[in-house]
Amino acid sequence: MAAPRTAIIDIGSNSIRLVVYQGPARLPAILFNEKVLAGLGRSLAQTGAIDAEAMAAAATALTRFAALAREMRCDTVRTVATAAARDAANGTELLAVAEAAGLTVELLSGTAEARGAGYGVLSAIPQADGIVGDLGGGSLELVRVKNGKVGKHASFPLGVLRIAALREKGGLDRRVGRLLREAGWGGAGKGLPLYLVGGSWRALARLDMDRTHYPLPIIHQYAMTAETVARLGRTISHVAKGRLKAVPGLSSGRIPTLGDAAAVLASLLKHLKSKGTIVSAYGLREGLLYDALDERTRAQDPLVVATRDEGRRAGRFPEHGDLLHDWIAPLFAGEGPADARLRHAACQLADVGWRANPEFRAERGLEIALHGNWVGVDARGRAMMAQALWTGLGGTTASPPPLPALASDADLRRAIGWGLAMRLGQRLSGGLAGPLQRSRLTVDARALTLGLDAGDHGLYGEAVEKRHNALAAALGRAPILTA
């Protein structure tokens, strides 16, 4: 039976977006994602209302999105509206437009919007400890997250479409400082990261990645210091529009507000006293899904859930990843939980290259681990997973680019050990469950011992012996075979 298919239509002040999800409840995959930069909030500061052009763009987008959701046979269609609909004098007209398209709209309060953004970050960065900042077109939401929980939260009239007017008057920084102090947020981020949610801030990160030639084109969990943000703010106005349009992944619709997004971010970091920023690709929409989960499902590791789902779809035997992880785990008992979960995720992907040309299986594994749509993992973790798969799928024990730029030599050597152990398990078992369940690996100060049942000694062929020897050499042990 196929997993339920859920559509969320998000009517924001800057963009209207349809996202369709399907897959494991803890982290469903995105089947479809489309946005229209309708600019519903662009006239609010001047007129207090949504202008006719934006309303017409919204009608077109909502009619299309409703039709697509029907065509995709989504089990659930949830439509939410945020600051523009809340604040505009003609916000009810916007809701009527959506209802005419066959949609039932939930008008989210600023509090609900903030909580949704907080839960979205926690869904993708479970260990997040800091302040989530969700910059929309009409409002800015702040929410404290720690230990998997959402704490205090607030909404401020500091959406990116309102910033230009404040900057023209020369009062943006004073306005930000005053609003934060009055709401009890002054200095609230001291020593903590600010997690960035929203397309305008993601666009800033894209620009910095391009400027610094960052070797991993993954926006999620990309970090920027306060100094970096300030420098971006100073340089944006001097960068030609054509150059900005050439930045990979940077939407041309975000270019006009880049300077405003940088300005409000720099001021926010200053008054919160945050130590820097971490980008989250997940926000309100994913937070709505996460908020609906029971505690047991929320507690699942999103990286392991996603890689297990990928391994079961792309591999030969659905149970293989977990069995392989359990089989090699005794060799790495001294590792901390952070690296153990990376090893577990790598094992889930150990068989994803089997359909590829044998000459390119290692490349397939490297690409999936490094560039997959994973969450709960930073650049270092991706590099370690990629190294394990590169080695485990027949690549060398060297580290191909860009892995050395993303993780330390010690990290990559550890991942090479994972890969060699995975390779031994794959070869011994042929990817099947039985041989792994009936055999065992142990390690002590002298030896790496592979224990086989008497009836399984026929499995210890030349290829298995070769891989046993290679793993033992990497661990500095002697290879021993026992009954």
C-alpha positions, 0 to 999 in steps of 0.5 A: 500500500502506497504511503499517503500523499500530502499537499501543502499550499503556503500563501506567503507574503512574498511567494505562494508555494505548492509542495507535495510530500510522500514517504516515511512519516518522519521525513517524507520525500518531496514529490513536487515543489513549485512557487510563484513570487506573487508579492502579496505583501509588497504594497502593504507598507504603502497602502495597507492592502494587497494590490490588484496585480498581486491578487491576480497572480495569486488567483492564477497560482492558487487555481493551478496548485489546486488543480495539480493537487487534484491531479496528483490525487493527494490524500490531504491538501492543507492550505495556509496563509500568513502575514499578508492575509492577516495584515492586509485590509483586503485579506478576506478577498485573498481568502475568497480567491483561494476558496473559489479555487476549491481550497479551504484556508487556515489563517495562521496567527503569528504565534502559529507561524513561529511555532511552525518554523521552529518545528520545521527546523527541529524536524531537520536539525533535531539537535538544534539549540538556538533561535530560529528566524523565519523571514517572510515577505510580511513578517519575521518570526523568532522562536527558541528551540532546544532539546527538541522543543519549541520555547518562547516565540514571537512575530515582528512586522519586519518582513523583507518587503517592509525593510526597504521603506525602513532603510530609506528612512535610516531607521532599520537598526533602531527599529529592530533593536527597539522591537526586540527589547520591547518583546524581551528578545534583546540579547536572547541569542547570546552565544547561540546560532540563529537558524535561518528560514526563508527564501531571502536568507537562503538566497544570501547563503547561495551568494556566499557559497558562490563567492567563496567557491564552497565545494558542496552545493547543499544549502541545508546547514550551511553556516555563516558568521556575523562578519560574513553577513556584514560583508555580504551586506556591504558588497551586494550593492556593488555586484552587477545584476547579471553577475547575481543572475549567474549564481547557481540556485539563486532565484532571480526573483530574490535579487531585488530584496537581497540587500534588505535581507542582509541588512535586517539579518545583520541588525538581528544578529547584532541585537540578539548577540547571536554568534552566527547563522545556520541555514535550514532548508526546512521551515513552516511547511515541514513544521506543520507535518512534524507538529502532527506526529506522535512523540515516538515518530518525532524521536526517529532519526531523520537521517537514518529514516531517509537513508533506510527508505532510499536503501530499500528502494534502490538496493536489492534486499530491504533488510540489508542496511540494518543487518550490515550495520549490526554486523560491523558495529562491534569493530567500532564500539569506541565511537561516539553516538554522532559518528555511529549514526553516520555509520548507520546511515552509510550502511543503509546506502551500502547497496545503492550502486548495484544497478550502476555499471561496475566501473562506476558503482563507487561514483554512484555511492559517492554522489548519493551520499554527498548530494542526497536530500538528507537532513540531520547531517552537516558537510563533514557527515556527508563527506564521511558517508561518501567516503565510506560508500566510495571505499565500500563500493570498490573505490580506493582508500584514497579520498576523492575531491571534494571530501578532503575539503569537508572533513579532516584526515582522521574523519576520512580514515575512520570512514575508510574503515567503515567502507572496508567493513561494509565491503567485507560484509557485502562480499561474504553475504552476497547481500543476503540476510542469513550469512550476516546473521550466522557470522560475527566479527570481533576485534581485539588488540591483535586480531580481526576475527571473522567467525563462521558456522561450520556449515558456512566455511564454503562462503570464505572464498578468495574474494572474501579472504582478500577483503578480510585481509584489507580490513585487518590491515586498515585496522592494524590487526591480523586476520583470523578465521574461526569456526 
